[in-house]
Amino acid sequence: MPSDEEIINEINKIKIKLADEKLAKHFKSWNKTMQYYFPDVDAHFYLKLENGVPGEVVKGKVEKPEISYEITTEDFFALNRGEISGLKLYNQKRLKIKASMPDIIKLQKLN
């Protein structure tokens, strides 16, 4: 099982993508909270974006995040490494996401 630090480091990879110039323009108006739940380690982590700028990754749960993911750490790490697609994980019911459709479409730019 990965440590909290390893999970935070993996989420930080998404934070780096969000800050990339080519992608940042798509998220510049975002004021949203992205929450991740990893059932295999029973832990929540979240990342808040203010005007598209990602804040620190925090261990904990927030009420009513705009974007919520549920995925195992193994699948999350594989997804971030590009070894499996989010669509495949979703279709296999290994990824649950709660977000508006426009947000889901925009998030696909991170892959």
Secondary structure, DSSP 8 states (H G I E B T S, - for coil): ---HHHHHHHHHHHHHHHHSHHHHHHHTT--EEEEEEETTTTEEEEEEEETTEEEEEEES--SS-SEEEEE-HHHHHHHHTTSS-HHHHHHTTSEEEE--HHHHHHHGGG-
